[in-house]
Amino acid sequence: MELQQDLSSNDQDRFIHLMLIDSDFLSAIYRRLPVDVFISRVRKDLVAALFSYFEKTGISPGKEYLQDFFEYAVTEGHLLEKNLEMYTTYCQKAFKKKTPKSQVLLLRVSNFAKLMVAEQTVRELSTILARDKINPDDLMIVLRDAVVRGAELSDAPLTNILDSYSYEERKSFITKMNAPHLDYNMNGGIRPGNFLVIVGWTGSGKSMMAVHLGKMAARFGSSVVHASSEMAEEQVRDRYLQSFGGVTVEQLSRLPVKIQEKARSAIIKNADIHIINDEEQTRSIVTIIDAADRQEDRSGKKVDLIIVDSPDDYGPPPGRHDGEQEKNTAVYQYLANIAKSRDLAIIGTTQSNRLGGEKYWIDKQHVAWNIGKLQKATHGLSINVTPEESKKGYARIWLFKSRDSREGMRLWIKRDLSRAQTCLQSGRYILDIYDEMIDKANEIFGDKDV
């Protein structure tokens, strides 16, 4: 498991900052966060030295005992004396930063620990199942050890560990489309660990659907971070304002400027949606996650959903990437890793190619430029709409990829994009019935837009 891809340098600095000054935090993550998670030599050395120092003293060094900590670490061989100035400079920079919230970081450590146990268990079970002769006792021993390891990592009795994975919690969701057939098919909605990619041709309503899912998440009490490479912060705010209020751009513009501003700020604040502004993001995907981390620090609340519209416009995380396609794939792999390791949901949007724009149903092979990126997503959803359907306010949705539920669900939705209403009605797509609906709409409204 490549945890390094899931922890940005900002994340790692936060962990070390708290480990240096907070004994309770250091005690909570002692022996739970592998040193290999940290990507630079300085960070690895400091973490190993801090764990050793804590094992001996039972406390964090803090600012007042930093010199004693360095002397101990050099004596024990954890730090090289010739590099002390480098370690000192790093710690001084850490102390100057705002102290992060320990609760959010501890939750992240817990998720890492559970993932490590789960993945190790899967590897061990796969090895046993690959043998010609399977001893069922071996399988039970691996599962028993996994539960014990999980209990040790969580400081909880075994019964509590097992009880915590109730059916209802496994079915929990962060957001949903509000289209009953699709939501049911996705085990209730978009859940922690899901990475959904919405595919569509230009003007099909990808960004509107992303806003709709952000709005629905907020209504269910989830915390949302929204980044857009295609729209300014104010435009995204207006989309949310339209979606929440069901108003057109024209109706919005008629309001006095002061009321517009108050409405924008109030509706986003009350709904717990943070829109990343241009100053918070560069063209690297890592800056989006860093911005989400800062939002967690400010609010003290875990971010449940990150929306990136569109990931294709962002550069990859640090590392060697040969060619543009590999860079693009690395962006999607990074987002998939973040969703999985942090137990949150991520939604991205991407363009279909021209052939997809001409197809009645957009499939995974119609994704623009780099098909490989969709392999990283847990779910793929295409928006399909002809000019005639668009005029009548209809579109078709296809769940063409799903790792943890049934894929292949097709449905129609009734929408009003002028008011940012993406799913006013919905139903299973049945060709004859759907054609009758469109024909009836044509009879009633003719060439008028509905």
N, C-alpha and C positions, 0 to 999 in steps of 0.2 A: 504494500500500500504506500503510495507516494504522498506522505503527509506534507512534505515540503511544499508541494504545489498548493496545498490548502491553507498554509499559514504564510501570509505576506510578511515582509520584513517589518512592517508596522506592528503586526500581530506579535511577532517574536519579541520585539522591543517592549511591548506591553507586558508580556509574561515576565521577562527578566526584570523590568522595573519593579513589579510587585514582589517578585522573589527576593529582591534586594532589601525591601523595606517592610514586608508584611509576613510575619512568622506564621500566621494562620494560613495564609495563602500558600506559602512554601510547604507547610505541613500537608495541606490538602492535595497538592500535586506531586509530592515526593514519591518517586518510584512509579508514577503513573504516566508521566509525559516523557517519552524517550528522548535522549540527548540528540539522536539522529534527526529528530524533527527540525532542528535548527540548522540553517543552511550555511552560515559562515563559521570560520574557525574560531573567531572571537566569541561568538555566541555559544558555540558548543563547549569551549573551554570554561567559560563563566558558569554555565548551567551545571556542568560536571563538578566544578569546584563548589558551587552553592549547595548541591545535594550532599557532597562530602562534609562541608562545613555544618550543615544542618544535622547530619547524622551524629556529629561530634558534640555540638553545642545545643541543638534543639531550638535555635532561633535564627532569624535572618540577621545579617550583619548590620543593616541600616547605614545611615550616613556616618554615625558616630564611631562605628567599629569597622569601617571600610578598610582602613589600613591594616588592622589585625587580620581581617579576612584575607587580604592580599598576601600577607606574610605567611599565614597558614597554608594558603593554596600553593605558594612557591615551595615551601618546605615539603609539602606532600607530593609535589611534582605535578599538580594539576595545571599550574600556570608557569610559563617561562619568565624568569626575571627580566630578560632583555626586552620582553614585550609588555612590561608593566605599564609603561606610559600609554600604550594603546588601550589596555583594559581600563585604566583610570579615566581616560578621555571618554570612552564609551559610557561608563557609569555616570560621569558628570553630566553628559548630554541627556541620559535617561532621567536623572533627578530634576532636570530643568523642565521636563514635560509635565503636563497635567496628569495626576494620578488616575489610572483607569479604574473602572468598576470591576471589582473582583468577581461579583456574581456571574457576569456575562462570560468571563474567561473561564471560570470553574465549570460552567455548563459546557463550554467547548471542550475542555479537558475530559469531562465525563463522556462526551460523544466520541472523542478519539479513542478512549479506553475501551468503550463498548465495541467500536468498530474493529479494533485490534483483536479483541477476544473472538468476535464473530468470524473475522477473516481467517484467523489462525485455525479456528474450529472447522471451517469449511475446507481448508487445505488438508487438514488431518483426515476428515471424513472422506474427501475425494481420493486420498491415497489408499484408504482402506477399501473403498468401493471399487477401486481399480484392480484389486487383487482378484485372482481366479476364485479363491475360497474366502468367503466373507464370514467372519466370526461376529455374530450379533453382540457378544459381550464387549468386543473392542469398540463397537459403535457407542454403546452405553457408557463406557469408561470415558470416551472423548467428550460426550455430552455432559456427563457429571462433572468432569474437570472444568469444562467451559462455564458451568453455572457457578462453581466454586470460585473461579477466577473473576467472574462478574461480580460476585458478592464481595470479594476482597477489594475490588476497585471501587465499589459503591458504598462501602461501610454499612451494609444492610444485611439482615438475615436472609437466608436463601428463600424463605417463603415470601418475603417482601419483594425480592427480585422477580420471582415468578409471578406473583400477584400483580406486579406493576404492568405486565404485558397483557392486559385484559383485551377482550375482543373490541370493546368500545374504543379503547385508545388506539388500537391498530387501525381502526376505521376513521380516526380523526382526520380532518382536512383543514387546509389553510384558506383556500378559496374554492369557488365552484362557478360554473358557467350560468347556473340557474336555468339550465335546460335539463329537466328530470331524466330523460333517457340517457343523455351523455354522462351526467353526474353519477347516476347509478352504475353505469358501465365502467366508470373510473373509481369504483369503490367509495363513492361519496363525494369525490371532487379531487382537486390537486392537493397532494399531501406532502408532509415533510420528506425531503430527499428527492422529490420529483424535479426534473428539469424538462419543462415543456417548451417546444419550439413551434411557433405559429408561422405557417408558410402561406404566401399568397402573392398574387400579381399586383402590380402597382394600382393603388386606389381600391383594393378589395376590402380594406378595413382592418388591417393587422394592428395598427397602433390603437384604433378604437377598441378592439377586443382586449388589448393589453390593459387599457385604462379601465374597461369594464371589469376585468378580473381583479385589478387593484382596488376598485370601488367595492366589489363584493367581499374581498378580503377584509377591508376596513369594517364593513358591516358585521362581519363575523368576529371582530375583535382582534384581528391580526395587524401587526405592525408592518408597514410597506415602505420600501425605498424604490424610487422610480428614476431611471436614467434614460435620457433620450439623446441620441446623436443627431437626430433630424429636426427636433423642435427645441425652441428656447424654453427656459423654465416657465415663463409666463404663459406660453402657448399650452404647455402640459397642464398647468394649473386651470386654465380655461376649459380644457377638455374634461377635467375632473368636475369642475363646476357645472358644466353642461350635463355630464353624466349623472351627477347627484340630483341636480335640479330639473332635468328634462327641458332645458331651454336652448334656443338657437343662439348662434353667434350674434344675430341681429338683436334679439331680445336682450342679450347680455350687454351689448354696446349701448343700448338706450339708458341703462342705469347710470346714475351719476358716478364719476370716477372714484370718489371716496367710498361709495357703497360697493363698487366693484372690487376695490382693494380689500375692504373689510370682508367681503364674501369669500374672496379667494383665500385669504389667510385663515379665516375661521373654519371654513369647510375642510381645509387640509389639516389644520391643527387638530380639530375635533375628531377627524377621521383617522388620525395617526398615520398620515402619509407624508413622507419626506421626499421632495423632488430635488435631485442633485443639480446644482447650478453649474455654469461653465467654469467657475473658479475651483470647484471641487473635483473636476475631472479633466484628465488629459486624454490623449488617444491610446492609453494603455488600459486594458481591462482590469488590471490590478487596482487602479485608482477608484473604480466603482466599488470594489469590496472595501477598500480603505475608507471610503466615504460612508459606507454602511456601518463600519466599525465606529467611526466618529459619532454617528447618530446613536448607536447603542450607548456610547460613553455619555453623550449629552442627556439622553432620556432615561438611562438605566434600565431600558427594556429591550429584550432580545428582538432583533429583526426577524420576521417570519417569512417575508416574501421580498425578493429582489426582482425588479422588472428591468430588462435591458433592451431598449428599442433603438438600434439593432446591433447585436454583437459583432457583425461583420465589419463595422466601422472602427473597431478597437484593435489595438495591437496586442500581441500575446504576452504572457508573463515572462519574466527573465528565463533565459535558457537558450539552447542552440536549436534553431528551427531553420531547416533548409527549404527555401522557396516560399512563395506566398500561400500556397494551399496548406502547407504544413503549419505555417503561422496561424492561419485561420482555424485549422483543426485544433491547435493548441488552446485557442481562446475557448472553444466549446468544451474541450476536456477540462480546462480549469474551472469553468462554471459548473460542470457536472460534479467535479470533486468537491467544490464548495458546498453545493446542495447536499451532497451525501454526508460529508464530514461534519457540517454544522447543523444538520437536521432542519434545514429550511427549504423552501421551494424557490425556484428560479424560473422566470418566463422570459423567453427571447423571441424576437421576430426576425424573419428572413425572407428575402425575395425569391419568388419562383423564376425560372428561366422563361424565355419567350414562348417556348413550346408548351410549358405549363399554363401560361396565360391563355393559350388557345384550346386547352383541354377542358372537357366537361368536369373531370375530377383531377385535381393536382395530387400526384403521388410523390414518394420520396425521391424518385429519379428525376423529378422536375425541379429540384432545388437548384438555385442558380450557382454556377461556378464550381462549387465544392460539395459533392454528395457526401463525402466522408464525415463532414461535421455532424450530420444527423445521426450517425452511429453513436455519438456521445450522449444524445438526449434520451431520456426515459420515455418521453411521449412526443409524438409529432401530430400536429393538427393542421389541416389545410382549409382555407376559406375559398369557396368556389362560387363565382357569380358571373352571369352573363349580363350584357347591357340591359336586356329586357327585364331580368330579375331585379337588377339594381333599381330600375325605374319604379318597380312595384314594391320595393322595400323588402325583398327576399334575398336569401343567400343559402348556400348549402355548406355543411361542415362535415369533414371526414376525419375521424381519428384513425389515421393510417399506421400509427406506430404506438405500441403500449407495452412496456416491459412487465408491469405488475397487474394488468387487467386485460380484458378482451379487446383486441384491436379490431378495426373494421367497421365500427359504428358510423352510420351515415344519418344525418338528420337535416331538416330545414329549419331556418330561423327567420323570424319576422323582425325587422330592425328599422330604426330611423336615425341614420347617421347625422342628419342635420341637427339633432338634439343629443347626439352621442349615446343613443339607446341601442345597444347591440343585440339584446335578446328579449324582445317584448313577448314573443311567443315562440314555441318550438314544437317539433314533432318528428317522429321517425320518417326518414325519406323512403317513400314508396312511390315509384315512378308514376303510375297511373293517377294516383290521388294527387300527387304534387302537380302534375301537368294540368289537372282539372282546376286546382287552386289558381295557377297562373292564368289559365284561360278565363276563369271567372273574374279575376282582377282586371284583365284586359277588356272584358265586356262592360264592366262597371266604370272603369276609369279611362279606357281608351289609351291614348298616347300620353296622358298626364302622368307626371311623377307623383307617386303616393308618399 
